[in-house]
Amino acid sequence: MKNNSNNQAGGYKVPLHSGRAASNLFDLNRRKFLSRMTSGFTGVALTHLLAEDLLGRALAVSGPARLPGQTHFPPKAKQVLQIFCPGAASHLDLWDYKPELEKRDGQPLPGEENFSSFQGKNGPLMKPPWPFVAAGQSGKMLSSMLPNMARHVDDMAFIHSMTSRTNTHGPGCVFMNSCFTREGFPTAGAWVSHALGSLNQNLPTFVAMQDVRGEPPNGKANWSNGFLPAQHQAVAMAAHQPLRNLYRPESISEKEEQDTREFLAFINSEHADRHPGESELRARMAAYELAARMQLAAPEVTDLSREPEHVRNLYGSEDPNPLKAAYARNCLLARRFLEQGVRYVSLYCASRASSVDGLLNWDAHKTLKADYERHCPIFDQPTAALLTDLKQRGLLKDVLVIWTTEFGRMPTRQATTQGRDHNPDAFTTWMMGAGIKGGVSFGATDEFGRRSVQDVCTAYDFYATVLHLLGLNHEKVTYYHNGAERRLTDVHGQVIHGVLA
């Protein structure tokens, strides 16, 4: 899909509405005013609903191009659930079993005895604090700290050979979400929103669900629209973070509110017609229209009390651990969003770094055992319950689930500590659901998990695969910006066919 800020699509000019004189706003008699009012808010909403269809017709007349919402080939998936664990969750202690770490615990890392990483000098090799156990029919070795997740390994495709371009949390999180280490580029959810549009006009296309502990490193840049039109930025929502100012004040009647909306829509439409090149204005109008529709839809979707008790118990939403209960409620809400047709949901488990390493996220520099004994129980049951629930309801036929973190961790302990330093040369991600071959492990790290060595993958390959499953050729989903045809995967990326069903 090609588009740009100059209202061109695929190199073809899209006709714009001609501006009307400012005086027309006030050149109204009573009959004309009432006539326009009846089509004001409704008309603007209808224009929003039909925008992609109207643009499609314009493109069809102008020349060949892929229409908005149209895929390049039949998709395997229609929606994406991204589960992100910020802080660089350790592949070596969760997903990537390395017997050599057991055998050589306490010995120097061969060839890198004096290696200095992000926080300085490294000590000897360190085995995981807990045993790995075989899980599922595939016999996949998984940390014993993830007993609930272990039940899903036969449906999961692990990518054990990921690499990053940075060893710093903020740029690393942004890179794993946008394929760029710098802020200002659209994230994957924004690209999907731009390319495919909405499945439910009453809810956002892209939702970001931050953890109760706070935003991830670099905050809102992880769900930014970048240079794409503003409506493609995620709406931040969570069980603990309801939409503010959603309900009408008691002092204003329903009719007064509706009349006000229609008149405001009429004025906004007049103003937008006089400034046709300002996408920010159109995006803001669309956001207000969405907010109006969400007044009806959002309260129902976000009301977790509608869920039966056995479902809430499955997730652990009333667990005595308040952090686990909060994350469980977000997992449950994520399922409800997907059920209602939200196109892309980003769900975060943990937040940005704190003054104490590993306290609020997976960044276990000093006390890995204590840190992960705190984080794993928060993550394990609710996430596994979400996957179970999606599968039982048949949603995995359309939903692609992806698990991500920004990079991996060293196989050695940091000098004088019981933790691991950052490692951008090796980490694990996984996929599950629509279009995925379950029970497979793709790529590999070396015998210590220090470096990815077999079928090495990048974020570019990862998201080329995500777009492929959505029916999109990642090289053709572009947007013209500052003299270049930009795309999510920059100038890189190969589809990882080894994980496809």
N, C-alpha and C positions, 0 to 999 in steps of 0.2 A: 504494500500500500504506500502510495506516495502522496505527500501533502506538504504544505508549507505555510508560512506566516503571510505570504503575499496572495493567499487565496487561489493558488494554483494546485492542481492535482494531476500527477503524472505528466506534467509539462503542458497541460491544457487549462486554459483560463476558465474559471467557474464564474458565471455571471452573478453580479451583485445587485441588490436592490438599489434603485436610484434614490438619492436623498430627497427629502421634501423640505420645503422652506420652514424655518423655525416658526414663522408666523402662523403656519397651518395648525399648530398646536392650539392656538386660541381662536382660530377662525371657524368657530363651531356654533351652530344653533342647538336648541335643546333636543330636537329630533335626531340630528346627526350625532350629538354626544351620546345619547342613550343607545342609539344603534351601534355605535362603536364600542360602548361599554359592554354590551352583551357578548361581543366577540373578543373582548380584551384579553383577560386572563386565559380564557378557554382557547382563544386563537393562538396566543403565545405558546401555551402548553402543547397545542396540536402541532404547531410549527416545530417545537422541540421533538415531539414524538416522530414526526415525519421527516426530520432534517436529513437523515441518512438516505431516505428514499428519494427526496428531492434532489440531493446532491448526486445520487446515483443516476437519475435521469439526465441531469446536466452533463455528467461525464459520458453517458451513453451517446448523447448527441455530439459531444465534442470529439470523442475518439476513444480508442480502446484503453481501458484501465480497470483495475480491480476495484469494485465498489466497496464503500465502507461496510463492514460487517460480513463481507463475503470472504471466504477462505480460498486459498490457492488450490487446495485439494481436499477431499473429504477428511474431516477431523476425527481423531480418536477421542479427544476430550473437548469439553465445552467450558469448563471452569477449572480454576486452579486454587488449591489450598497450599499456601507456603507456611511451614512451621520453621521459625528462625530462633536459634539458641545463641544469643550474642555472648561474647566473651571468649570465643574460640574453644568450643567444646572439644575435649580431647578425643581424637579418633582412637588412640592407643588404649584408652581406658573404657571406651564404650563399644566401638564397632569393629576395630581392626586388630584381630588377634595375632600376636607375635610371640610364638614359643621361645624365640631367642632371648627376649627380654626376661623371661623366667629363668633361662639357663645362665644368663650372663649378668644378672642383677648385681650391681656394685662394681662391675668392671668398666674400664674406659670404653668409649665408643671408638671402634677401630678407625684410624685415619683422621679423627677429629677430636683428639684428646684435649686440645687447647682451644676448641672452638668457642667463640663469643657470639651470643645471639642477642636478642632485643634488649634484655636487661643485664647482659654481661656474661661472665664466664659460666660454663656449664660443668657440672660434676659428672659422676659415673652414670651408667645406665640404671634405669629404675623400672622395675616391673610394676604392673598395675596393682593397686592395693587389694583388689578382689579377684577371684578366679573368673575365667570365662567358661561358659557352659554351652553345649550343643543344643540348638533349638530347632523345632520344626522338622518336617520330613527331609528338608535339605541339609539338616545338620549344621546349619550356620552357627559359628561360634560367636557368642554375644556376651557382654558383661552380665554377671549375675546380679548386678544392680538394676537391671531392666527386665524383671520377670514378666511384666505385662506386655511390654513391647515384643518380647521374645515370641509371643503367640502369633505375631504377624509376619515373621521373617519369610515365610513361603510366598507372601504376596508382595514382598519388597525387592527392589533392585538396588543393590549398593554400588556406589561408584567410589572405589577406594584409592583413586589416583588423581585426586583434585590438587590443584596448585593455585596460589594467589600471587598477585603482583605487589603485595605490601605485607609488612608484618606489624602494622599499627591498627588498632581496633577500629577507630572511626573510618579511615579510608578503606579498611578491609570490609566493614559492613556495607558501606556505600558501593564498593566494587562488587560484592556478591549480590547486590540488588540491582545495579545499573550497568555493570561491566566497565565502569570508570572509577578511578580512585578519587577524582575530584568531584566536588558537589556541582550541581547545575545541570546534570544530565538526567533524562527521564529514567525512572525505575521500571522494572519489568512489568509490574502491574499497570503502570501508566501506558506503556506501549501496548499491552493487551487491550486496555480500555480504548485506546486510540484506534487500534486495528479492528476490533470486533464489536465494540459498543456494548450496550446494556442488554441483559436478559429480563430485567424487571424495571420498568420505568418509575416504580415507586420507591426504589432503593438505590443506593449508590452502586456504580459499576465496580469500584475498587474500594475496599475497606481495609484499614490498618488497625490492628488490635494490639495496643501496647500492653505490656505487663503492668500489674499493679505496683511493681517496684519502680517503674519509671520508663522513660523512653530509652531505646537502644543507643549505643554510641553514634554520635552525629545526628541524633534525633530525627526530625521530620525529613531530612534529606534521604532517608531510607524509603520513603514513599512519595517522593516529589514527582511532579510532572515535568520538571526541568524546563526545556524550551517548547514542549508540547502545549497546546491550549490548556488553560488553567483547569478546565473541568475534568481533566484526566488525573489530577492529584487525588490521592486517597482521602476518603473521609475517615477521620480518626474516631473510632467507636470501640467501646469495650463494656463488659458487664458492670465495671466499677466507674465507667466514664460515659454516662448517658448523654445524649444530645441535649445541649443547653437550650433554654427558652423554647421548648418544643410545644408547650401548651398555651392556649389562648388565655389571657387574663380574664378573670370573672367580670371585670368592669366593661368589657367589650363584647357585644353580642355577636353571634355567628354571622348575622346579616351584615353588620358593620364591617366585620373583618373581610367578608367576601367582596363587598363593594369597594373597600380600600384596596384589596389585592387587584381587582380588575382595573381600577383607575390607575394604580401604580404601574401595572403591566402596560397599559395604554401609553403612559408617559415614557416609560422605558423603551417601548417599541419605537416611538417617534424619535427619541434621542439616538437609539442604535442605528436607525436608518440614516441619520445624518452623519454618523461616524462608522461607516461600514467596515473599515479595516481594523477596528479595535476588538480583537478576539477576547480580551480580558473582560470587556463590557458584556459581550454575549455570554461568556462563561459565568459571570456573576448573576446575570438574569436567569440562566439555566439553573444555577445553584439555588436561587430563591424559589424557583418553580419546584425543584426537587424537594426543597425543605417543606414547601406547602403540602406536597403529596406525602412526604414522610410523616407529617403530623397524624395521618391516618394509619400508615403502614408500620412505622417504626415502633410505636408502643406495643403493638401486637407481637412483632418479631422479637423484641428484646425482653418480653415478659417471660422470664424463665419459670415462673410459678405455674405456667400452663403445662410444663413437663411433668409426667407422672413421677412419683417418688422413686420407683425402681430405676428410672433413667438418671435422675439426679444422683442416686447412690452409685450407679455405674461409673459416673465421672468423678465422684468424690467432691461434689460441689458444696457439701456441708461438713467437710473434713475439719477436725479440730486445728489442723495446721492452717492458719489463715492465708498463707501464700499459696499453698496447694489448692485450697478451696477457691481462691480468686482465679487462679489459672484454670481450674476445672470449669468454673462458670464461663470463662472466655472460650474454652473449647466447646462447651455446649452451645454458646451463642454463635460460634463459628459454623457449627452444623446447621443451625437455624438460618443463618445468612445464606449458606450454600443451598439449602432446601428451597429458599425463596428466590434463587436465581442471581445472587450477587456473583459477578463474573470472577473476581480475583480477591481472595482473602489472605492477608498477611497476618499471621498469629505469632506473637513474640512470647518466649518463655525466658525471662530474665531481662535485665536492663543495662544501663551504662555502668562503667566502672565506678567504684567508690574509693574512699581513702584506705579501705581495707581490701586488699586483693581477694577476689573470689567471693566476696560477701553478697553482692547483688547480681552477679552473673557468673559465667563459667570460666572466668579468668584465674585459674588456680596456680599462681606463681609459687606459693610458699607452703600451703597446707592442703594439698589436693585431696587427700582422703577425707578430711573433715568437710571440705567444700562440697565435694560430690555426694557425700552422704546427706548433705542438706539439699542439693539441687536435684539429684536423681529421683527421689520420691515425689517431688513437686511435678516433675516432667512425666514420669512413667505411667502412672494409672490414668490421669486425665487424657494424655495423648493416645494411649492404647484404647481407651474407651471411645474417643472420637473416631478412630479408625474402625473399631468394631461397629459403631453406630452407623457410620457412612456405608459400611459394607452390608449390614442388615437391611438398610433401607433402599439398597440398590443404587445409591448415589455414586458409587465408585465406577459405574458404567460411564459417567460423564465427567467426574471430578478427578483431576490429576493432583495427587498429593506429593509435595516436594519438601524435604527436610534440608536445611542449610545452616551453616555457621561461617564465620569469616575466614578462618584458616585453622591449622592444626596445632599440635604441641610437640615439643622435643621428646625423644625417647630417653633423654637423660634428665636427671634432677638438676635444678638450678643449684649453683654452688651454695653450700651451707643451708639448703632448704629441703623440704619434702614436697616440692611442686615442680611444675614443668614450665619452660619458657615458650614463647611463640615460635611457630614453625610454618612459614608460608609455602614450604616445599612439599608438603604432604598433608592431606586431610580427607575426610569422608563426607559424602552426601548420599542421600537415597531418594528414590522415587517409588510411588505406589499408585495403583488405581488405573484410570482409563489409559489404555494403550501400552501398559507396562508389563513386561515379562517378570513374573514373580519368582523368588527363590534363586536369583542370580547375583553374582558378585563380579563387577566389571573393573578391570585395571588392578594394579597392585603397587604397594610400596615395597621398599627393600626389606631385608630380614629384620631390621630394627624399627621400621616405620619412619625412618628419617626422611626419605625422599620417595616421591612417586617415580616409578621406573618402568612400569608396563602400561601401555595405552594411556599415557598421561593426558589429563583433561584440564580444562580451564572453565571459568565462568562463561566464556563465549560458547564453548561446546555445550555446556549445561543448558543455557537458554536457547541455543539453536535447537536443542532437543525439545524443550518445552514448547517453543513456537511450532515446531514440526507436529507435535501431538495435537496442537490446536488447529492444524490445517494450514499453517502459515510457513512460507519460505522465508527464513530469517534474513536472507539477502535482499528480499523485495519489500520488507516492511520498513519503509524509510520516511524521513521527514526532512525537507530542505530547510537548513538553518545556517546562517552566516556563510553562505557560499558553498556549502557542502551538503550532500545527501547523507544525513546521519541515520544510524540504525542502532538497535540495542546491542548487537554483537560487534560494533565498530567495523573493522575490516577483517575480522577473524571468524572462527567458529565452524565446527563440523558436527553434524548430528551424531549422537552416540547410539548407533544402531544396535549395539549389544544389549541394551536394556529394553528394547522395544519388543512388544508381543508380535 
